[in-house]
Amino acid sequence: MNQKIAIYTCIFGGYDTLKEDHSVEPPKGIDFFIITDNADIETSFYKPIVKPILFNSAQKTARYYKIMAHVVFKDYDHVFFHDGSIKIKLNMISELKALLGSADFIGYHHHIRKCAYAEATNCKRYAFEYSDIINRQIKKMKEIKFPKKTGLFETGFIYRNLSNPQIIDLNKTWWHEINEFSTRDQISLPYVLYRLGVDYKYLAGKLRMSPFFEFNQAHNVTRNIKIATTHQLLVYKLSLIYYFTIRNYVLKIHEKFNLVFFGKKPFNP
């Protein structure tokens, strides 16, 4: 019996633009989807699934469909989720399919941290989430004696075996944690994996250097900015590249020396 496989991404509120590989023909036996609120989106081989924005938040809506894959892909056995900043390389699909069966949940190590507690502290330090929410989440993890340094996934690319009911439980529990605490899903995932005893696996290497796809860190932050000329657009995009490069160096320095950022509102509410 042939098992159904889906590769999908979620883009809401124009946060990213869909990136499709046109170097070769899309392989047979895998379906590609984009879940989006954009009814006018133009795609080549990704099939649009148009959904309204929920929770009055494009970001949280994208998180919902990222995590609750079984709600949309009820007839599929295996799903690969990828962030909107990623372009899957079609000539590597056979290698992706070879991962099936090696574990029920697969992803990459975080490129810097190895601990959910460290990720929570980082989100507070750089105001990615409100401190009181993070503190409540940390308190709960400590109450059940969730250990430190159990590993940390970078969730821009994850595989799940939906034919295993335990993975459906994982999706539901993961989403419950996000509803109750922070929307930063990388904090809650290790706790949920630990609590449910899910069979998981880390891929070798780092997500941003993966052979399976091309990674573009700069999101479509120009979506609410009016650019008058092509020249202005080029200058603006180059400035974004410099911004993200410098920002990454600054974050690494802050991380190394344990410096504290005192902003009170999150950058990514």
C-alpha positions as CSV (number, residue, x, y, z in Angstrom):
1,M,0.0,0.0,0.0
2,N,1.4,3.4,-1.0
3,Q,1.8,5.8,1.8
4,K,0.8,9.4,1.2
5,I,3.5,12.1,1.7
6,A,3.0,15.9,1.9
7,I,5.5,18.7,2.0
8,Y,4.0,22.0,3.2
9,T,4.6,25.5,4.4
10,C,2.4,28.2,6.1
11,I,2.5,31.8,5.1
12,F,0.1,34.3,6.6
13,G,-0.1,38.1,6.5
14,G,2.5,38.3,3.7
15,Y,5.3,37.5,6.1
16,D,7.2,35.5,3.5
17,T,7.0,34.7,-0.2
18,L,6.7,31.2,-1.5
19,K,10.0,29.8,-2.8
20,E,9.7,27.0,-5.4
21,D,12.5,25.1,-7.1
22,H,12.1,25.2,-10.8
23,S,15.4,23.5,-11.7
24,V,13.8,20.1,-12.2
25,E,10.3,18.6,-12.5
26,P,8.4,18.0,-9.2
27,P,8.7,14.3,-8.2
28,K,5.7,12.0,-8.3
29,G,4.4,10.5,-5.1
30,I,4.7,13.7,-3.0
31,D,2.2,16.5,-2.8
32,F,3.3,20.1,-2.1
33,F,1.0,22.5,-0.3
34,I,1.0,26.1,0.9
35,I,-1.5,27.0,3.7
36,T,-2.1,30.8,3.4
37,D,-4.7,33.6,3.7
38,N,-3.7,34.9,0.3
39,A,-6.5,33.7,-2.1
40,D,-4.6,35.3,-5.0
41,I,-1.3,33.6,-4.5
42,E,0.4,32.3,-7.7
43,T,2.2,29.0,-7.5
44,S,3.8,26.5,-9.8
45,F,3.4,23.1,-8.1
46,Y,2.5,24.0,-4.5
47,K,-1.3,23.6,-4.1
48,P,-2.8,26.5,-2.2
49,I,-5.0,25.8,0.9
50,V,-6.6,29.1,1.7
51,K,-7.6,29.7,5.3
52,P,-8.6,32.8,7.2
53,I,-6.4,34.4,9.9
54,L,-7.3,33.1,13.3
55,F,-6.8,34.5,16.8
56,N,-6.4,38.0,15.3
57,S,-2.8,37.0,14.6
58,A,-1.2,36.0,11.3
59,Q,1.8,34.6,13.3
60,K,-0.3,32.4,15.6
61,T,-2.4,31.2,12.7
62,A,0.8,30.1,10.9
63,R,1.9,28.3,14.1
64,Y,-1.5,26.6,14.4
65,Y,-1.3,25.0,10.9
66,K,2.4,24.3,11.3
67,I,1.8,22.3,14.5
68,M,-1.7,20.8,13.9
69,A,-0.8,19.2,10.6
70,H,-3.2,16.3,11.2
71,V,-6.2,18.7,11.0
72,V,-5.4,19.6,7.4
73,F,-3.7,16.4,6.2
74,K,-6.1,13.8,7.5
75,D,-5.4,11.4,4.6
76,Y,-1.6,11.6,4.7
77,D,0.8,9.3,6.5
78,H,3.9,11.5,6.5
79,V,4.3,15.3,6.5
80,F,7.4,17.5,6.1
81,F,6.9,21.1,7.3
82,H,9.2,23.9,6.2
83,D,9.4,27.5,7.0
84,G,8.5,30.1,4.4
85,S,12.2,31.2,4.3
86,I,13.1,27.7,2.9
87,K,13.2,26.5,-0.7
88,I,13.1,22.7,-0.9
89,K,15.6,21.2,-3.4
90,L,13.6,18.9,-5.7
91,N,16.7,16.9,-6.6
92,M,17.1,15.9,-2.9
93,I,13.5,14.5,-2.5
94,S,14.7,10.9,-2.7
95,E,17.0,11.6,0.2
96,L,14.2,13.1,2.2
97,K,12.0,10.1,1.5
98,A,14.8,7.9,2.8
99,L,14.2,9.4,6.2
100,L,10.8,7.8,6.5
101,G,10.6,5.1,9.1
102,S,13.9,6.1,10.9
103,A,11.9,8.0,13.6
104,D,8.4,9.4,14.2
105,F,9.7,13.0,14.6
106,I,12.8,14.3,12.8
107,G,14.5,17.7,12.6
108,Y,17.7,19.7,13.1
109,H,19.6,20.7,16.2
110,H,19.3,24.4,17.0
111,H,22.3,26.2,15.5
112,I,23.3,27.7,18.9
113,R,21.5,26.3,21.9
114,K,20.9,22.8,23.2
115,C,18.3,23.4,25.9
116,A,14.7,24.5,26.2
117,Y,15.6,26.5,29.4
118,A,18.3,28.3,27.5
119,E,15.9,29.1,24.6
120,A,13.4,30.5,27.1
121,T,16.0,32.7,28.7
122,N,17.1,33.9,25.3
123,C,13.5,34.8,24.3
124,K,13.3,36.9,27.5
125,R,16.7,38.5,27.0
126,Y,15.9,39.7,23.5
127,A,12.2,40.5,24.3
128,F,10.8,37.9,21.9
129,E,8.2,37.1,24.5
130,Y,6.8,38.7,27.6
131,S,8.9,37.8,30.7
132,D,5.9,36.8,32.8
133,I,4.7,34.3,30.2
134,I,8.2,32.7,30.0
135,N,8.5,32.6,33.8
136,R,5.2,30.7,34.1
137,Q,6.4,28.3,31.4
138,I,9.7,27.7,33.1
139,K,8.0,27.1,36.4
140,K,5.8,24.4,35.0
141,M,8.8,22.6,33.3
142,K,10.6,22.7,36.6
143,E,7.6,21.4,38.6
144,I,7.5,18.2,36.5
145,K,11.3,18.0,36.8
146,F,11.9,18.4,33.1
147,P,15.7,18.1,32.8
148,K,18.0,20.7,31.3
149,K,20.1,20.1,28.2
150,T,17.8,17.5,26.7
151,G,18.3,19.0,23.2
152,L,16.7,21.7,21.2
153,F,15.1,21.5,17.7
154,E,15.2,24.3,15.2
155,T,11.7,23.9,14.0
156,G,12.0,25.6,10.6
157,F,12.0,22.1,9.1
158,I,10.4,19.1,10.8
159,Y,9.1,15.6,9.7
160,R,6.2,13.8,11.5
161,N,4.8,10.3,11.0
162,L,1.0,11.0,11.1
163,S,0.2,7.4,10.9
164,N,1.4,7.0,14.5
165,P,-1.4,8.2,16.9
166,Q,1.3,9.4,19.4
167,I,2.3,12.0,16.9
168,I,-1.3,13.3,16.8
169,D,-1.1,13.5,20.6
170,L,2.2,15.4,20.2
171,N,0.6,17.9,17.9
172,K,-2.3,18.5,20.2
173,T,-0.2,18.8,23.4
174,W,2.3,21.1,21.6
175,W,-0.5,23.4,20.5
176,H,-1.9,23.3,24.1
177,E,1.4,24.5,25.5
178,I,1.5,27.3,22.9
179,N,-2.0,28.4,23.8
180,E,-1.2,28.3,27.5
181,F,2.2,29.9,27.4
182,S,4.6,31.3,24.7
183,T,4.0,31.1,21.0
184,R,7.8,30.4,20.6
185,D,7.3,26.8,19.7
186,Q,10.9,25.8,20.1
187,I,10.6,26.2,23.9
188,S,7.7,23.9,24.4
189,L,8.7,21.1,21.9
190,P,11.4,19.4,23.9
191,Y,9.1,19.4,27.0
192,V,6.3,17.8,25.0
193,L,8.7,15.2,23.4
194,Y,10.0,14.3,26.9
195,R,6.5,14.2,28.5
196,L,5.0,11.9,25.8
197,G,8.2,9.8,25.2
198,V,8.1,10.3,21.4
199,D,10.6,8.5,19.2
200,Y,12.6,11.4,17.7
201,K,15.8,11.9,15.8
202,Y,18.2,14.8,15.0
203,L,19.6,15.1,11.5
204,A,23.4,15.6,11.1
205,G,24.5,19.2,10.6
206,K,22.6,22.4,10.9
207,L,19.3,23.5,9.3
208,R,20.9,26.6,7.7
209,M,23.5,24.4,6.0
210,S,21.2,21.6,5.0
211,P,21.7,19.8,1.7
212,F,17.9,19.4,1.4
213,F,17.0,23.1,0.8
214,E,18.2,26.7,0.4
215,F,17.7,28.9,3.4
216,N,16.9,32.6,3.1
217,Q,16.9,34.3,6.5
218,A,15.4,37.7,5.5
219,H,11.6,37.5,5.7
220,N,9.3,39.6,3.6
221,V,9.4,42.6,5.9
222,T,8.8,45.0,3.0
223,R,5.2,43.9,2.8
224,N,3.9,47.1,4.4
225,I,6.4,49.5,2.9
226,K,5.8,51.3,-0.4
227,I,8.9,51.4,-2.6
228,A,8.7,53.9,-5.5
229,T,11.4,52.6,-7.8
230,T,13.3,49.4,-8.5
231,H,16.5,51.2,-7.3
232,Q,14.9,52.0,-4.0
233,L,13.8,48.4,-3.6
234,L,17.4,47.1,-4.3
235,V,18.9,49.5,-1.8
236,Y,16.3,48.5,0.8
237,K,16.9,44.8,0.3
238,L,20.7,45.3,0.5
239,S,20.2,47.2,3.7
240,L,18.2,44.3,5.1
241,I,21.1,41.9,4.3
242,Y,23.5,44.1,6.2
243,Y,21.0,44.5,9.1
244,F,20.5,40.7,9.6
245,T,24.3,40.1,9.3
246,I,25.2,42.7,11.9
247,R,22.2,41.6,14.1
248,N,23.5,38.0,14.1
249,Y,27.0,39.0,15.2
250,V,25.5,41.2,18.0
251,L,23.3,38.3,19.2
252,K,26.2,35.9,19.3
253,I,28.3,38.4,21.3
254,H,25.3,38.9,23.7
255,E,24.9,35.1,24.0
256,K,28.6,34.6,24.6
257,F,29.0,37.2,27.4
258,N,25.5,36.7,28.8
259,L,24.5,40.3,28.3
260,V,20.9,41.4,29.0
261,F,18.5,43.2,26.7
262,F,16.2,45.5,28.6
263,G,13.4,46.0,26.1
264,K,9.9,45.5,27.5
265,K,7.9,44.7,24.4
266,P,8.7,41.7,22.2
267,F,10.1,42.1,18.7
268,N,7.8,39.2,17.5
269,P,4.6,39.6,19.5
